[in-house]
Each structure stands twice: as structure tokens, then as C-alpha cells.
């Protein structure tokens, strides 16, 4: 599929999952997304919004390590930034629900 083929997130998500077939890559995404949620919650609960600068470092740092180091592919973020962000949280949800193994 090319970038023009995705008319909806529903069409994109199978491609996203295919790009995350390596278990270590998925684990790193899970860690990064967990940190993003924890950092955002801490920043909002404490009112210390300066923590928000760490969100992209936590999220992208772990994800990109998974892609470049283990999956050996280019993150979908480069061509599909919005769908990729939604995909991170959809995969996170699916891992918690037991639909995807880590």
C-alpha cells in the first residue's frame, strides 16, 4: 500500500500492525506510550507543564529505537504522522486488551 491508499484509519491500521511485527519493537512502543501517558498525567496533575517537553522524547525515542534497531524499517510517522499517532494508542489499547501480544 502506498500513502495514497489510506482513506481512513481503519484502512491504515492493518498496515500499521504489519510495520510492528517484531515483538521487541511492540514492547518498546508500549513502554514509550506508557511513559507518554504517565508524563502527561503528572504534568497536568501537578500543574508543572514544563514536563510536557519530554513527551516526544519518550514516545518517539522508544518507538524509533524499536523501528531502527529491531523492526529494521522506517517509522510510519514519517509518511502518516496523524494515523501513526492514533495507531500508537490503538495498538497500546489492543495490547492491554490481549488482542496483540508483547
WOZI-V974251 format. One line per field, one symbol per residue. ss: DSSP state (A for helix, B for strand, O for the rest). A space follows every 10 residues. Layout:
# WOZI-V974251
ss = ???
This chain:
# WOZI-V974251
ss = OOAAAOOOAA AAAAAAAAOO OOAAAAAAAA AAAAAAAAAA AAAAAAOOAA AAAAAAAAAA AAAAAAAAAA AOOOOAAAOO AAAAAAAAAA AAAAAAOOOO OO
